[in-house]
Amino acid sequence: MKKTACFVFSAVALMLTQSPHVAYGADWLSQIHPYISVKGEYSDNLNLTPDDQKRDFYTTVSPGVKFNNMTEKSGIDLNASVGYVFYSEYNDFNHVNANVNLDSKYLTRSGINLYLRNAYTRSDSPREREYFTTSADNKFLLAKETQRSVYWRNVVEPIVEYQFGPESRIGVRYRNNVYRNEGPENVNSIENYVNPFVTYWLNRQHGISLDYGYTNGFFENSPDLNGHKATGAYMFRFTPRATASLHGAYTRKIFTEELLDYEIYETALGLSYQFSPSWFVSGQAGYYWQETEIGENNNGVTFKGDIAYLEARTTFRVSVQGGYTEDFFTSQNLGFRKYYRATGSINHFLHQRVSIGCLGSAERTEFDTERIDTIWGAGANIAFIPFKWMTLSAEYMYRQQNSDLEINEYKENRGMLILTLTY
Protein backbone atom coordinates (compact mmCIF):
# COMPACT_ATOMS: atom_id res chain seq x y z
CA MET A 1 0.00 0.00 0.00
CA LYS A 2 2.84 2.39 0.81
CA LYS A 3 4.49 1.67 -2.55
CA THR A 4 1.20 2.31 -4.35
CA ALA A 5 0.67 5.59 -2.49
CA CYS A 6 4.22 6.73 -3.32
CA PHE A 7 3.70 5.86 -6.98
CA VAL A 8 0.41 7.76 -7.20
CA PHE A 9 1.86 10.77 -5.38
CA SER A 10 4.91 10.86 -7.68
CA ALA A 11 2.77 10.57 -10.83
CA VAL A 12 0.41 13.33 -9.69
CA ALA A 13 3.35 15.57 -8.78
CA LEU A 14 4.82 15.01 -12.25
CA MET A 15 1.55 15.91 -13.97
CA LEU A 16 1.14 18.96 -11.77
CA THR A 17 4.61 20.25 -12.62
CA GLN A 18 4.04 19.60 -16.33
CA SER A 19 0.60 21.22 -16.43
CA PRO A 20 0.60 24.79 -17.81
CA HIS A 21 -1.82 25.80 -15.06
CA VAL A 22 0.77 25.23 -12.36
CA ALA A 23 2.84 28.16 -13.57
CA TYR A 24 0.29 30.37 -11.88
CA GLY A 25 0.40 29.26 -8.25
CA ALA A 26 -2.46 31.44 -7.07
CA ASP A 27 -4.71 30.08 -9.85
CA TRP A 28 -4.32 26.41 -9.00
CA LEU A 29 -4.51 27.11 -5.27
CA SER A 30 -7.88 28.73 -5.87
CA GLN A 31 -9.05 25.48 -7.47
CA ILE A 32 -8.64 23.62 -4.16
CA HIS A 33 -12.03 23.38 -2.46
CA PRO A 34 -12.23 21.92 1.07
CA TYR A 35 -15.63 20.61 2.16
CA ILE A 36 -17.36 18.79 4.98
CA SER A 37 -20.27 16.39 4.61
CA VAL A 38 -22.68 15.17 7.31
CA LYS A 39 -24.79 12.20 6.27
CA GLY A 40 -27.52 10.48 8.25
CA GLU A 41 -28.64 7.02 7.06
CA TYR A 42 -31.24 4.48 8.14
CA SER A 43 -31.38 0.83 7.07
CA ASP A 44 -33.92 -1.76 8.15
CA ASN A 45 -31.60 -4.64 7.16
CA LEU A 46 -27.96 -3.76 7.82
CA ASN A 47 -26.59 -7.22 6.96
CA LEU A 48 -28.94 -8.04 4.06
CA THR A 49 -30.25 -11.21 5.73
CA PRO A 50 -33.63 -12.98 5.36
CA ASP A 51 -34.27 -13.20 9.11
CA ASP A 52 -33.20 -11.42 12.29
CA GLN A 53 -32.69 -8.12 10.46
CA LYS A 54 -30.64 -5.50 12.25
CA ARG A 55 -32.03 -1.96 11.99
CA ASP A 56 -30.17 1.21 12.86
CA PHE A 57 -29.62 4.89 12.14
CA TYR A 58 -26.00 5.88 11.56
CA THR A 59 -24.22 9.17 10.95
CA THR A 60 -21.12 9.84 8.87
CA VAL A 61 -19.04 13.02 9.24
CA SER A 62 -16.55 13.39 6.38
CA PRO A 63 -14.20 16.31 5.73
CA GLY A 64 -12.67 16.29 2.27
CA VAL A 65 -11.11 18.25 -0.58
CA LYS A 66 -11.76 18.65 -4.30
CA PHE A 67 -9.33 19.85 -6.95
CA ASN A 68 -9.94 20.14 -10.70
CA ASN A 69 -7.82 21.88 -13.34
CA MET A 70 -8.67 19.48 -16.17
CA THR A 71 -8.40 20.69 -19.78
CA GLU A 72 -8.39 18.85 -23.12
CA LYS A 73 -4.60 18.37 -22.91
CA SER A 74 -3.78 17.93 -19.24
CA GLY A 75 -4.98 18.24 -15.69
CA ILE A 76 -6.08 16.55 -12.49
CA ASP A 77 -9.55 15.81 -11.13
CA LEU A 78 -9.35 14.79 -7.45
CA ASN A 79 -11.99 14.16 -4.78
CA ALA A 80 -10.73 12.82 -1.44
CA SER A 81 -12.48 12.47 1.92
CA VAL A 82 -12.03 10.68 5.24
CA GLY A 83 -14.60 10.43 8.00
CA TYR A 84 -16.09 8.51 10.89
CA VAL A 85 -19.30 6.48 10.98
CA PHE A 86 -21.32 6.49 14.23
CA TYR A 87 -24.03 3.82 14.68
CA SER A 88 -26.81 4.69 17.12
CA GLU A 89 -27.39 1.18 18.49
CA TYR A 90 -24.71 -1.15 17.11
CA ASN A 91 -21.66 0.77 18.33
CA ASP A 92 -19.35 -2.14 17.46
CA PHE A 93 -19.98 -1.22 13.79
CA ASN A 94 -18.39 2.24 14.25
CA HIS A 95 -15.44 2.73 11.90
CA VAL A 96 -13.34 5.14 9.87
CA ASN A 97 -14.34 5.39 6.21
CA ALA A 98 -12.55 7.02 3.29
CA ASN A 99 -12.87 7.64 -0.44
CA VAL A 100 -10.28 8.91 -2.92
CA ASN A 101 -11.00 9.27 -6.64
CA LEU A 102 -8.29 10.56 -8.96
CA ASP A 103 -8.32 11.07 -12.73
CA SER A 104 -5.36 12.74 -14.43
CA LYS A 105 -3.74 13.03 -17.85
CA TYR A 106 -0.91 14.69 -19.72
CA LEU A 107 -0.88 14.74 -23.53
CA THR A 108 2.46 15.76 -25.06
CA ARG A 109 3.12 17.39 -28.43
CA SER A 110 5.24 14.40 -29.46
CA GLY A 111 2.23 12.04 -29.22
CA ILE A 112 3.26 10.35 -25.96
CA ASN A 113 0.26 10.47 -23.64
CA LEU A 114 0.12 9.67 -19.93
CA TYR A 115 -3.01 8.80 -17.97
CA LEU A 116 -3.47 7.86 -14.33
CA ARG A 117 -6.57 6.77 -12.42
CA ASN A 118 -6.79 5.76 -8.79
CA ALA A 119 -9.75 4.70 -6.67
CA TYR A 120 -9.52 4.04 -2.92
CA THR A 121 -12.42 3.17 -0.66
CA ARG A 122 -12.77 2.07 2.96
CA SER A 123 -16.25 1.06 4.04
CA ASP A 124 -18.46 -1.58 5.64
CA SER A 125 -21.23 -1.47 3.02
CA PRO A 126 -22.46 -5.01 2.18
CA ARG A 127 -22.51 -4.23 -1.55
CA GLU A 128 -19.50 -2.56 -3.14
CA ARG A 129 -19.79 -0.20 -6.09
CA GLU A 130 -17.74 -1.10 -9.16
CA TYR A 131 -14.53 0.93 -9.07
CA PHE A 132 -14.11 3.76 -11.59
CA THR A 133 -17.91 4.20 -11.70
CA THR A 134 -20.16 6.87 -10.19
CA SER A 135 -23.43 6.75 -8.27
CA ALA A 136 -25.22 7.71 -11.52
CA ASP A 137 -23.89 4.53 -13.18
CA ASN A 138 -25.61 2.52 -10.41
CA LYS A 139 -23.36 -0.52 -10.94
CA PHE A 140 -22.32 -2.81 -8.09
CA LEU A 141 -20.14 -5.89 -7.84
CA LEU A 142 -22.00 -9.18 -7.79
CA ALA A 143 -20.49 -10.34 -4.48
CA LYS A 144 -21.93 -9.10 -1.18
CA GLU A 145 -21.30 -9.36 2.55
CA THR A 146 -23.87 -10.90 4.92
CA GLN A 147 -22.20 -9.57 8.08
CA ARG A 148 -20.91 -6.01 8.20
CA SER A 149 -17.11 -5.90 8.24
CA VAL A 150 -14.74 -3.12 7.29
CA TYR A 151 -12.89 -3.56 4.01
CA TRP A 152 -10.67 -1.37 1.89
CA ARG A 153 -9.76 -1.46 -1.78
CA ASN A 154 -7.18 0.50 -3.75
CA VAL A 155 -7.04 0.37 -7.54
CA VAL A 156 -4.33 2.27 -9.42
CA GLU A 157 -4.25 2.24 -13.22
CA PRO A 158 -1.58 4.08 -15.23
CA ILE A 159 -1.60 4.11 -19.06
CA VAL A 160 1.25 5.07 -21.37
CA GLU A 161 0.50 5.35 -25.08
CA TYR A 162 1.92 6.70 -28.30
CA GLN A 163 -0.62 8.39 -30.56
CA PHE A 164 0.44 8.22 -34.21
CA GLY A 165 -2.80 9.39 -35.78
CA PRO A 166 -6.03 11.18 -34.87
CA GLU A 167 -7.48 7.88 -33.59
CA SER A 168 -4.53 5.50 -33.89
CA ARG A 169 -2.46 4.61 -30.85
CA ILE A 170 -0.33 1.92 -29.27
CA GLY A 171 0.26 1.59 -25.56
CA VAL A 172 0.11 -0.42 -22.38
CA ARG A 173 -2.19 -0.31 -19.37
CA TYR A 174 -1.28 -1.63 -15.91
CA ARG A 175 -3.64 -2.17 -12.99
CA ASN A 176 -2.85 -3.00 -9.38
CA ASN A 177 -5.99 -3.92 -7.41
CA VAL A 178 -5.61 -4.65 -3.67
CA TYR A 179 -8.57 -5.80 -1.54
CA ARG A 180 -8.41 -6.28 2.22
CA ASN A 181 -11.30 -7.31 4.49
CA GLU A 182 -11.26 -7.35 8.28
CA GLY A 183 -13.92 -10.08 8.39
CA PRO A 184 -13.19 -13.69 9.44
CA GLU A 185 -13.47 -15.30 5.98
CA ASN A 186 -10.00 -14.32 4.66
CA VAL A 187 -11.04 -13.13 1.20
CA ASN A 188 -8.04 -10.80 0.79
CA SER A 189 -6.68 -10.60 -2.75
CA ILE A 190 -4.22 -8.80 -5.05
CA GLU A 191 -4.61 -8.39 -8.80
CA ASN A 192 -1.83 -7.36 -11.17
CA TYR A 193 -3.03 -6.79 -14.72
CA VAL A 194 -0.96 -5.87 -17.80
CA ASN A 195 -2.73 -4.90 -21.02
CA PRO A 196 -0.79 -3.93 -24.19
CA PHE A 197 -3.09 -2.61 -26.92
CA VAL A 198 -3.07 -1.09 -30.40
CA THR A 199 -5.78 0.68 -32.40
CA TYR A 200 -5.03 1.53 -36.02
CA TRP A 201 -7.30 3.26 -38.51
CA LEU A 202 -6.21 2.44 -42.06
CA ASN A 203 -8.34 5.33 -43.33
CA ARG A 204 -11.43 7.22 -42.22
CA GLN A 205 -13.66 4.16 -42.67
CA HIS A 206 -11.66 1.06 -41.72
CA GLY A 207 -9.92 0.34 -38.42
CA ILE A 208 -8.60 -2.57 -36.38
CA SER A 209 -8.06 -3.02 -32.65
CA LEU A 210 -5.94 -5.67 -30.91
CA ASP A 211 -5.19 -6.14 -27.22
CA TYR A 212 -3.93 -8.78 -24.82
CA GLY A 213 -4.55 -8.91 -21.10
CA TYR A 214 -2.53 -10.87 -18.56
CA THR A 215 -3.89 -11.25 -15.02
CA ASN A 216 -1.87 -12.47 -12.05
CA GLY A 217 -4.09 -12.98 -9.01
CA PHE A 218 -3.22 -13.84 -5.40
CA PHE A 219 -5.94 -15.00 -2.97
CA GLU A 220 -5.47 -15.58 0.74
CA ASN A 221 -7.87 -18.50 1.04
CA SER A 222 -8.49 -19.82 -2.49
CA PRO A 223 -6.39 -20.99 -5.47
CA ASP A 224 -4.23 -18.34 -7.14
CA LEU A 225 -4.91 -17.35 -10.74
CA ASN A 226 -3.13 -16.67 -14.03
CA GLY A 227 -5.41 -15.33 -16.73
CA HIS A 228 -4.95 -14.59 -20.42
CA LYS A 229 -7.34 -12.80 -22.77
CA ALA A 230 -6.73 -11.89 -26.42
CA THR A 231 -9.23 -9.67 -28.22
CA GLY A 232 -9.46 -8.43 -31.78
CA ALA A 233 -11.95 -6.18 -33.56
CA TYR A 234 -12.54 -4.84 -37.05
CA MET A 235 -14.35 -1.48 -37.22
CA PHE A 236 -16.21 0.00 -40.18
CA ARG A 237 -17.38 3.62 -40.00
CA PHE A 238 -20.12 3.97 -42.61
CA THR A 239 -21.05 7.53 -41.57
CA PRO A 240 -19.18 10.06 -39.41
CA ARG A 241 -21.60 9.22 -36.58
CA ALA A 242 -22.12 5.46 -37.02
CA THR A 243 -19.60 2.63 -36.62
CA ALA A 244 -20.12 -1.13 -36.94
CA SER A 245 -17.66 -3.65 -35.51
CA LEU A 246 -16.86 -7.38 -35.53
CA HIS A 247 -15.27 -8.79 -32.35
CA GLY A 248 -13.54 -12.00 -31.39
CA ALA A 249 -11.97 -13.01 -28.06
CA TYR A 250 -10.27 -15.94 -26.36
CA THR A 251 -9.93 -16.24 -22.56
CA ARG A 252 -8.02 -18.81 -20.51
CA LYS A 253 -8.05 -18.96 -16.72
CA ILE A 254 -5.41 -21.15 -15.04
CA PHE A 255 -5.57 -21.83 -11.29
CA THR A 256 -3.16 -23.47 -8.87
CA GLU A 257 -5.95 -26.04 -8.46
CA GLU A 258 -6.04 -27.35 -12.03
CA LEU A 259 -9.60 -28.70 -11.92
CA LEU A 260 -10.88 -25.09 -11.85
CA ASP A 261 -9.29 -24.15 -15.21
CA TYR A 262 -11.52 -23.03 -18.07
CA GLU A 263 -11.49 -21.40 -21.50
CA ILE A 264 -13.97 -19.04 -23.18
CA TYR A 265 -14.41 -18.38 -26.90
CA GLU A 266 -16.46 -15.37 -27.98
CA THR A 267 -17.65 -13.59 -31.09
CA ALA A 268 -19.92 -10.53 -31.41
CA LEU A 269 -21.22 -7.80 -33.70
CA GLY A 270 -21.45 -4.21 -32.49
CA LEU A 271 -22.94 -0.90 -33.55
CA SER A 272 -22.50 2.60 -32.11
CA TYR A 273 -24.20 5.85 -33.09
CA GLN A 274 -23.57 9.43 -31.97
CA PHE A 275 -26.84 11.33 -32.31
CA SER A 276 -25.27 14.53 -30.95
CA PRO A 277 -22.35 15.56 -28.72
CA SER A 278 -24.59 14.81 -25.71
CA TRP A 279 -26.45 11.70 -26.93
CA PHE A 280 -24.67 8.39 -27.59
CA VAL A 281 -25.93 4.83 -28.16
CA SER A 282 -23.94 1.59 -28.50
CA GLY A 283 -24.86 -2.08 -28.63
CA GLN A 284 -23.22 -5.45 -29.09
CA ALA A 285 -24.55 -9.01 -29.41
CA GLY A 286 -22.78 -12.32 -29.82
CA TYR A 287 -22.23 -15.84 -28.55
CA TYR A 288 -19.80 -17.52 -26.15
CA TRP A 289 -18.58 -21.05 -25.46
CA GLN A 290 -17.01 -22.01 -22.14
CA GLU A 291 -15.00 -25.24 -21.79
CA THR A 292 -14.14 -26.42 -18.27
CA GLU A 293 -11.79 -29.04 -16.85
CA ILE A 294 -14.62 -30.61 -14.87
CA GLY A 295 -18.38 -30.21 -14.85
CA GLU A 296 -20.66 -29.05 -17.61
CA ASN A 297 -19.55 -26.68 -20.35
CA ASN A 298 -21.53 -23.47 -20.78
CA ASN A 299 -22.59 -21.52 -23.81
CA GLY A 300 -25.09 -18.83 -24.61
CA VAL A 301 -25.89 -15.45 -26.07
CA THR A 302 -23.96 -12.38 -24.93
CA PHE A 303 -25.08 -8.80 -25.26
CA LYS A 304 -24.36 -5.36 -23.89
CA GLY A 305 -25.67 -1.91 -24.61
CA ASP A 306 -25.43 1.65 -23.38
CA ILE A 307 -27.45 4.78 -23.87
CA ALA A 308 -26.13 8.07 -22.51
CA TYR A 309 -27.76 11.49 -22.75
CA LEU A 310 -25.71 14.15 -20.97
CA GLU A 311 -26.78 17.78 -21.00
CA ALA A 312 -26.44 20.62 -18.54
CA ARG A 313 -29.97 20.20 -17.13
CA THR A 314 -30.69 16.51 -17.80
CA THR A 315 -28.57 13.36 -17.66
CA PHE A 316 -29.88 9.94 -18.59
CA ARG A 317 -28.07 6.58 -18.56
CA VAL A 318 -29.19 3.04 -19.37
CA SER A 319 -26.89 0.01 -19.47
CA VAL A 320 -27.59 -3.68 -20.14
CA GLN A 321 -25.27 -6.69 -19.90
CA GLY A 322 -26.00 -10.34 -20.61
CA GLY A 323 -24.24 -13.67 -20.89
CA TYR A 324 -21.72 -14.11 -18.10
CA THR A 325 -19.52 -12.32 -15.60
CA GLU A 326 -16.27 -13.22 -13.82
CA ASP A 327 -16.35 -12.26 -10.15
CA PHE A 328 -12.79 -12.24 -8.79
CA PHE A 329 -11.00 -9.98 -6.28
CA THR A 330 -14.23 -9.34 -4.34
CA SER A 331 -15.74 -10.23 -0.95
CA GLN A 332 -16.82 -13.66 -2.24
CA ASN A 333 -14.73 -14.42 -5.38
CA LEU A 334 -17.63 -16.23 -7.05
CA GLY A 335 -15.73 -16.79 -10.31
CA PHE A 336 -17.53 -17.50 -13.60
CA ARG A 337 -21.30 -17.11 -13.46
CA LYS A 338 -24.08 -16.76 -16.00
CA TYR A 339 -25.27 -13.22 -15.40
CA TYR A 340 -27.70 -10.60 -16.71
CA ARG A 341 -28.05 -7.00 -15.57
CA ALA A 342 -29.86 -3.80 -16.47
CA THR A 343 -29.22 -0.47 -14.76
CA GLY A 344 -30.44 3.05 -15.32
CA SER A 345 -30.60 6.53 -13.84
CA ILE A 346 -31.95 9.95 -14.71
CA ASN A 347 -31.31 13.33 -13.11
CA HIS A 348 -32.97 16.61 -14.01
CA PHE A 349 -32.58 20.20 -12.75
CA LEU A 350 -36.05 21.59 -12.16
CA HIS A 351 -34.40 24.87 -11.30
CA GLN A 352 -30.86 26.16 -11.11
CA ARG A 353 -30.86 25.18 -7.44
CA VAL A 354 -33.13 22.09 -7.38
CA SER A 355 -32.57 18.69 -8.99
CA ILE A 356 -34.47 15.41 -8.83
CA GLY A 357 -33.50 11.94 -9.93
CA CYS A 358 -34.36 8.28 -9.90
CA LEU A 359 -32.42 5.08 -10.48
CA GLY A 360 -33.08 1.37 -10.77
CA SER A 361 -31.46 -1.97 -11.48
CA ALA A 362 -32.32 -5.62 -12.10
CA GLU A 363 -29.90 -8.58 -11.99
CA ARG A 364 -30.12 -12.34 -12.52
CA THR A 365 -27.37 -14.79 -11.56
CA GLU A 366 -27.37 -18.51 -12.36
CA PHE A 367 -25.14 -20.35 -9.89
CA ASP A 368 -26.19 -23.89 -10.82
CA THR A 369 -29.33 -25.88 -11.61
CA GLU A 370 -30.52 -25.55 -7.99
CA ARG A 371 -29.91 -21.84 -7.41
CA ILE A 372 -30.89 -18.77 -9.40
CA ASP A 373 -30.81 -15.33 -7.74
CA THR A 374 -32.63 -12.22 -8.90
CA ILE A 375 -31.88 -8.80 -7.43
CA TRP A 376 -33.78 -5.65 -8.15
CA GLY A 377 -33.80 -2.18 -6.69
CA ALA A 378 -35.22 1.29 -7.23
CA GLY A 379 -34.75 4.67 -5.64
CA ALA A 380 -35.23 8.41 -5.88
CA ASN A 381 -33.30 11.49 -4.79
CA ILE A 382 -33.63 15.25 -4.53
CA ALA A 383 -31.00 17.96 -4.04
CA PHE A 384 -31.33 21.62 -3.09
CA ILE A 385 -28.55 24.22 -3.38
CA PRO A 386 -29.68 27.25 -1.32
CA PHE A 387 -26.20 28.78 -1.58
CA LYS A 388 -23.18 28.13 -3.77
CA TRP A 389 -21.40 26.70 -0.75
CA MET A 390 -24.26 24.54 0.62
CA THR A 391 -26.04 21.44 -0.72
CA LEU A 392 -28.92 19.59 0.95
CA SER A 393 -29.96 16.23 -0.47
CA ALA A 394 -32.18 13.26 0.37
CA GLU A 395 -32.34 9.75 -1.08
CA TYR A 396 -34.47 6.63 -0.67
CA MET A 397 -33.58 3.16 -1.96
CA TYR A 398 -35.35 -0.20 -1.92
CA ARG A 399 -33.53 -3.42 -2.79
CA GLN A 400 -34.73 -7.03 -2.81
CA GLN A 401 -33.10 -10.37 -3.62
CA ASN A 402 -35.07 -13.53 -4.42
CA SER A 403 -33.35 -16.90 -4.54
CA ASP A 404 -34.07 -20.63 -4.83
CA LEU A 405 -32.19 -20.88 -1.52
CA GLU A 406 -34.09 -18.92 1.15
CA ILE A 407 -30.93 -18.15 3.13
CA ASN A 408 -29.79 -15.86 0.29
CA GLU A 409 -32.97 -13.75 0.18
CA TYR A 410 -33.34 -10.28 1.68
CA LYS A 411 -35.24 -7.00 1.52
CA GLU A 412 -33.89 -3.59 2.49
CA ASN A 413 -35.27 -0.08 2.80
CA ARG A 414 -32.60 2.59 3.11
CA GLY A 415 -32.90 6.37 3.39
CA MET A 416 -30.40 9.16 3.84
CA LEU A 417 -30.10 12.90 4.38
CA ILE A 418 -26.88 14.74 3.45
CA LEU A 419 -25.61 18.24 4.21
CA THR A 420 -22.46 19.37 2.37
CA LEU A 421 -20.62 22.67 2.97
CA THR A 422 -17.95 23.64 0.41
CA TYR A 423 -15.42 26.45 0.51
N, C-alpha and C positions, 0 to 999 in steps of 0.2 A: 504493500500500500504506500509506503514511504517513497519507493522508487517511482511508482505511478504518479504520485503527487509532485515529485521533483520534475518529472518529465513534462507534465502538463504545465507547471509553473514556468519552466524554461521555454516551452513552445509559445505560451502566451506572451512572455516577456519579449521574445524575438519578434512576434507579430506586432506587438505594441511599438517597438523601436523602429520597425520598418514601415509602420503606417504613417501616411503623410499628416494625419490628424495630430500625431503626438508632438509634432514640432511646435504646437501651440499649447503649452501646458495648461493654461487657464481654461482653454476650450474643452479639453478632454476631462479635466477635473470637474467641470460643470455638468458633464454627462454621467457622473456618479450620483446615484439616487438611493440613499438609505431609506428603509421603510420598516415598519413593524406591523405585524398581523396578529389579530386575536380571533381565534376560531372556536366556536362552541358547537359540539356535535352530539347527537343522540342516536344510538343504535339499539334496536330491540333484539338483536342476535349477534353479539360481539364475535362469537367463534364460528358462526355459520353452521350450526348443528341442528339436527331435526328435533331433538328433545333437550330439556334442561337449558333453555336459552338464557344467556346472561345479558341483562339490559343495563345500560349506564349512560350517563351524560359525562362528556369529557371535554376539557378545554386545552387548546394549544396556543402558546404565546411564542411567536417566531419573529425575531428581528432579522433583517436581511439587507441585501444591497443589489441594485441593478446597474448595469453599465452597458451602453450600446453606442458604438460609433461606426456601425456597419455601412459600407457603401458597396457599389458594384464590384470594386476591385479589391478591397481589403476591409478589415475591421473585426470587432469582437462584440458578441452579444452574450452577456453573462447575467444570470440570476442565481443568487446564492442566499440561503437562509439556514439558520439553526435555531431550534426552540426546545421547549419542554412541554410534555403532554401530561396533564393532571386528570386522573379519573376520580369521579365523585365517590364511588363505592368501592371499586376494585383497585385499591391503591397499589397493589403489587404489579399492576400493568403500567404504572408511571414510567416514563422513559424520555430520553433525549432523542429528538428526531432532527433530520437535516435533509436538505435538497440542494444540489448544485447542478445547473445546466449551463453548458458552455458551447458556443458555436463560433468558430473563427475561421478566417481565410486570408490568404495573401496571394494575389495573382501578379506575377512578374511580367515585364515586357518581353522577356526572352521565351515565354511560353511555359515556364516551370511554375506550377501552381501548388500551393500548400493549403491543406484543410485540416482542421482539428475539431473534433467533437468530444465532449466528456459529459457523462451523466452519473451523478452520485445520489443515492437515496439511502436514508436510514429510517425505518418505520416498523410498525407492528401490524399493518393492515393485512388481513387474510388474503386479499387478492392484490397482486402487484401489477401496476401498469407497465405495458411494454416500454422499454427504454427508447429514447429518442422519439417519443410520441407526446402529444399534449392531451389535456382533458377533453378538448373538442374532438380528437380522434376517437376517444371512447374505446380504446383497445387494451385488453388485459391479457396477461399470460394465462394459459389454461390451468396450470397448477394453482392450488390454494392451500392455505393453512386451516386446520380445524381447531387449533389452540393458539391463542395469540402469543407470539414470541417475536422479539426484536431481531430484525435482520438488516444487513446493509449490502448494497451492491454498488460497485464502481465499474463503469464501462468507458474506456478511452479508445478513440478511433482516429488515428492520423491517416491522411492520404497524401501521397506525393504523385503528381502526374506531369506529363509533358504534353502540352496541347500543340499539335502541328497542323491544325485546321480549325475552321469555325466550330465544327462539332466533332472533330477527330482528336483522339487523345490516347495515350498509353500511360499506365501507372500501376501503383500497388497500394492496397489498403491493408492496414493491420488493425486488429481489435484485441484488446485485453479485457476480459470480462470476469470479475471476481465477485463471488457470492458467498456471504457468511451469515449463518443463522445461529442464534443463541439457544434454539430449541434443542430437545434431547435426541432428535432423529438423525443428526450428523449428515445433513444434506449439502455441506459446503462443497464448492466447486470452483474451478478455474478454467476458463476458456482462452486459448490463444488461436487466433484466426488470421491467416495470410491469404490475400486475394489479389493476385496480379490480373490486370484486365486491359483490353484494347478495344476501342471503338473507331472504326474507319469508314468514312463516307467516300465512296468512289467518285460520286458526283452528287448533284442536288437531290437525286431520286433514290439511289441505291446505296445501302450501307450494311456493314456487318459488325457484329459484336461478339467477342470471345472473352471468357474469363474462367479462372480456375480457383477454387477455394479449398484450402487445407485447414482442417480443424484438429487441434490437439487439446483433449479435454481430460482434466483430472477431477475425480470425485472421491470424497472422503469415505463413503460407505457403499459404493457400487463400482462396477468395472469401468476402468478408464477407456478412453475413446480416441481413435484416429479416424478422421472423416475426410473424404475427397468428393468434390463436386465439380464437374466440367459442364459448362453451358455455352451454347452457341446460338446466334440469332441472325437471320437475314431480315433487313428492313427495307420496305418500299414505300416511298413518299409519293402518293399519286396526286396530292394537292399540297400547297404550302401548309395547310392546317390538318391534313389527314395522313396517317401513316399506318400501314399494315405490316405485320411481322410474323415470321415463322421461327419457332423456338424448338430446341432439343436440349436435353440434359441427362446426365448420368451421375448418380450418387452412389457411393459405397461407404458404409459405416463398419469399422472394424473395432471390436472390443477385446479387452484382455480376457474376457470369457467368450470363446469363439462361437458358442452356440447362439449368441445374440446378434451375430453379423447379419447384415442384409444389404441388398442392392435395389436401386430404384431407377427405372427408365421412364423418361417423360418426353412428350411432344405436345405442342400447342400452337394455336393460331391467335394472333392478337390484333387489335385495332385501337387506335387513339385518335381523338379529334379535339381540336382547340376551337371552340365556338367563338371565344373572345379572350382577351388577356386575363379575364377574371373567371372564365367558365371553361372547364376541362373535363373530358370524359375519356376513359380507357377501359378496355375489356380484353379478356383472354380466356380461351377454352381449349381443353386438350384431354389427354388420357395418360394414365400412369400404370406401370407394372412394378410391383414389389416382389422380390425373391428373397426368401429367408432361409437361414441354415436349418431351422426346425420350425414346425408348425405350418399353418396354411399360408400360402402366398396371397397377396392382396392386389387388386387392380380396381380401377374405376375412373370416372370422369373427374377432371380438375377444372376449376374455373376461378377467376378473380376479376373484380371490376371496381372502379372508383369513379365517383362523380364529385367534383369540387366546384363550388361557386363562391368566390371570395371578392366581396366588394366592401366599401367603407362602412355601409350600414347593415349589410346582411351577409352572413357566411353560412354555407350549407355544404355538408359532407355526407356521402354515403359510400360504404365500402362493403364488398362481399368477398368471401373466400370459401372455396369448396374443394374437397378431395382428401387431403391429409395435412397433418402438421407434425413437427418433430419438437417435442418438449424436453429440452436438456438445459442444464445450468439454472434450474428453478427449485422451488421448495419441495417438489415431488419427483422431478426427473422422470416423467411418464414415458418418454421416448416416442416412437412412432405411433400415431393414432389417426384413424379416419376422423375427419373433423370438418365442420361446416360452420360458418359464422357470417352474420350481417350486423353492421353497426352504422349508426347515423347520428347526426346532430345538426341543429340549426340555431343560429343566434341572430337577433335583429334589434337594432337600436330604434326604439319607439320615439326617442327624443335624444338630443345630444348628451343628456345625462342619465338616461334610463334605457336599459337593455333587458330583453327577455330571451329565454332559450329553452330548448328541450333536447333530450337525447334518449337513445334506446339501443338495445342490442339483443340478439338471439344467437345461441350457440347449440350445436349438437355434437357430441363426442361418442364414438363407438369404441368401447374398450374390448369387448369380445361378444360372443353370441348371447351371454347372460346379462350384460350390462350396457345400457345406453343412457347417457345423461343428456338432458336438455337444460339450458340456462337461459333465462331471459330477464331483462330489466328495462326500466323506463324511469325517466326523471325530468324535472323542470327546475329552472333557476331564474332569478331576477337580480339585477345589479343597479344600484343608484349611486351617482357621483355628485353629491351636493356641492363639493369643492374640488378643485384640481388636485388637491393633496389628500382627499378622503374618498374611499369607496366602501359602500355597504352592500352586501350581497347575501342571498339566501338560496338554499338548494334542498330539494327533496329527491330521494332515490328509492325505488323498490326493486328488489332482486329476488328471484326464485330459481331453485334448481330442483328438477324432477329426475328420478333415477329408478332403474329396475331394482336397485339395492337401497332400501329405505334409509340405511345409515348415511347415505351420501346426499340426502335431500335436505333442503333448508329454505327458509323465507326470511327476508330482512327488510325492515323499514329503517331508513337512515335520513336524518335531516341535519342541516347545519346553518349557522349564521356566522358571517365573517365581517370584521371591521379591519380595514387596511389604511394606514396613514403613511404617506410618502413625502419625502422632502425633495 
